[in-house]
């Protein structure tokens, strides 16, 4: 049962550790820590992806900055309460970590597969240059009745296809995790730079239950 559920949320990222470990939370005496991993894109830019690691998987007191890792895990979300509202916080939850000497060029260093359910109406729009985009929010089930809520962004043909999806439809997506900076307006004078994480979808399918 558990393995079947884990199959619906699979992530592999390869990249460079670029931060120290910071404590996140503890469950049943097991501490979990956050660290940032820089993952190269094919387009010469990069994504900084937050990784959640158990202290049982790695010595979280070590300094690993500049080291390369391959991570197998899941893309997870939780609601953090701040400023009278909940903020959806996303990170890759590490199941296996392997240190490597280098990441070969043209390796698929950022892959994700999700099988979940559309949990709000897709938002379809066009950019000023005419590029078609659709935003999806996918609920991906975990064991023990929990779900992760994963924002996904589709382009072009995929965006047109996704625009017809109904809430509750089951959907599989393949793609990569991306980080995107944006400016959040806090007041008339005040802007704050923030980072959003989402799945950039390269392929998607409706699944008949």
C-alpha positions in Angstrom: 0.0 0.0 0.0 2.7 2.5 1.0 4.9 1.8 -2.0 1.9 2.2 -4.3 1.2 5.7 -2.8 4.9 6.7 -3.1 4.8 5.8 -6.8 2.5 8.7 -7.4 5.1 11.3 -6.4 8.6 10.7 -7.6 11.4 13.3 -7.9 15.1 13.0 -8.9 17.2 16.1 -8.7 21.0 16.4 -9.1 22.8 19.6 -8.1 25.2 21.5 -5.8 24.5 22.2 -2.1 24.7 25.9 -1.7 23.6 26.6 1.9 24.0 25.3 5.4 21.4 23.0 7.1 18.7 24.9 9.1 16.3 23.1 11.5 12.8 22.8 10.2 10.8 20.6 12.6 10.8 17.4 14.6 8.4 14.4 14.5 8.6 11.6 17.0 12.1 12.6 18.0 13.4 12.7 14.4 14.7 16.1 13.3 14.2 17.5 9.8 16.4 20.1 8.3 16.3 22.3 5.1 19.2 22.9 2.7 19.2 24.6 -0.7 20.3 22.7 -3.9 21.2 24.5 -7.0 20.1 22.6 -10.1 21.3 23.6 -13.6 18.8 24.1 -16.4 19.6 23.3 -20.0 19.2 27.0 -20.8 22.2 28.1 -18.7 20.0 29.4 -15.9 19.4 27.5 -12.7 16.9 26.6 -10.0 17.5 26.8 -6.3 15.4 24.0 -4.8 14.7 23.5 -1.1 15.5 20.0 0.2 14.1 18.6 3.4 16.4 16.0 5.0 16.1 13.8 8.0 19.0 13.9 10.5 19.0 10.1 10.2 19.9 10.3 6.5 22.9 12.6 6.8 25.1 14.4 9.4 23.3 17.8 9.4 26.1 19.4 11.3 28.6 18.9 8.4 29.5 21.5 5.9 28.6 20.2 2.4 28.6 23.5 0.5 30.0 23.0 -3.0 29.4 19.3 -3.0 27.2 17.5 -5.6 24.4 15.2 -4.7 21.8 13.1 -6.4 18.5 13.0 -4.5 15.5 10.6 -4.9 12.4 11.7 -3.1 9.0 13.4 -3.3 7.7 17.0 -3.8 5.8 17.9 -0.7 3.8 20.8 0.7 2.6 22.0 4.0 0.7 25.0 5.2 2.7 27.4 7.4 0.6 29.9 9.3 1.9 33.5 9.0 0.3 36.9 9.1 -3.2 35.7 9.7 -3.1 33.4 6.7 -1.7 30.1 5.6 1.3 30.0 3.2 1.9 26.9 1.0 5.5 25.8 1.6 7.0 23.4 -0.9 10.2 21.3 -0.7 11.7 18.1 -2.0 11.6 15.5 0.7 14.7 13.3 0.5 14.4 9.5 0.7 17.8 8.7 -0.7 20.9 10.9 -1.1 24.1 10.0 -3.0 27.2 12.2 -3.2 28.8 12.4 -6.6 32.0 14.0 -8.0 30.3 15.9 -10.7 27.1 16.2 -12.7 27.6 15.2 -16.3 26.4 17.7 -18.9 23.1 16.8 -20.7 22.1 14.6 -17.8 18.4 14.9 -16.8 19.2 16.6 -13.5 15.6 17.6 -12.5 12.7 15.2 -13.1 9.3 14.8 -11.5 6.3 12.5 -12.0 3.0 13.2 -10.2 -0.3 11.4 -10.2 -3.0 13.4 -8.5 -6.3 15.2 -8.7 -7.2 18.6 -10.0 -8.4 20.5 -6.9 -9.3 23.9 -8.3 -10.3 25.3 -11.7 -7.4 25.6 -14.1 -6.4 29.2 -14.8 -5.7 29.8 -18.5 -4.1 33.0 -19.8 -1.9 34.4 -22.6 1.2 36.4 -22.1 1.6 39.8 -23.9 3.7 37.9 -26.5 0.8 35.4 -27.0 2.3 32.5 -25.2 -0.4 30.2 -23.7 -0.1 29.3 -20.0 -2.4 27.3 -17.7 -1.9 26.9 -13.9 -3.1 23.7 -12.2 -3.2 22.8 -8.5 -2.7 19.1 -8.1 -3.6 17.2 -4.9 -1.3 14.2 -4.6 -2.3 11.6 -2.0 0.2 10.4 0.7 -0.3 7.5 3.0 -2.4 8.0 6.2 -4.9 10.3 4.5 -2.7 13.3 3.9 -2.2 15.1 0.6 0.4 17.4 -1.0 -0.9 20.4 -3.0 1.5 21.0 -5.9 1.2 24.0 -8.3 1.9 23.1 -11.9 2.4 25.3 -14.9 1.6 24.2 -18.5 2.6 25.8 -21.8 1.3 25.9 -25.3 -0.6 22.8 -26.4 -0.5 21.4 -22.9 -2.0 24.6 -21.6 -4.9 24.4 -24.0 -5.5 20.7 -23.0 -5.3 21.4 -19.3 -7.8 24.3 -19.6 -10.5 21.7 -20.2 -9.8 19.7 -17.0 -12.5 19.6 -14.4 -12.1 19.7 -10.6 -11.7 16.2 -9.4 -10.2 14.8 -12.6 -7.3 12.5 -12.1 -4.2 13.6 -13.9 -0.6 12.5 -14.4 2.2 15.0 -15.1 5.8 14.8 -16.0 8.2 17.7 -15.9 10.7 19.5 -13.7 10.7 21.6 -10.5 11.4 25.3 -11.1 12.0 28.2 -8.8 10.6 31.6 -9.9 11.2 35.0 -8.3 8.4 37.5 -8.1 7.7 40.8 -6.3 4.9 40.6 -3.7 3.2 43.9 -3.0 2.9 44.4 0.8 1.6 47.9 0.7 1.5 50.9 -1.7 5.2 51.6 -1.1 6.5 48.3 -0.1 7.5 45.4 -2.4 9.2 42.1 -1.2 11.1 39.7 -3.4 9.8 36.2 -3.0 10.4 32.8 -4.6 7.7 30.5 -5.8 8.2 26.8 -6.6 6.1 24.9 -9.1 6.3 22.0 -11.6 7.0 23.1 -15.2 5.0 20.4 -17.1 6.4 18.8 -20.2 3.7 16.1 -20.6 0.4 15.4 -19.0 -2.4 12.9 -19.3 -5.9 12.4 -17.9 -6.3 9.1 -16.1 -9.6 7.2 -16.1 -10.2 5.8 -12.6 
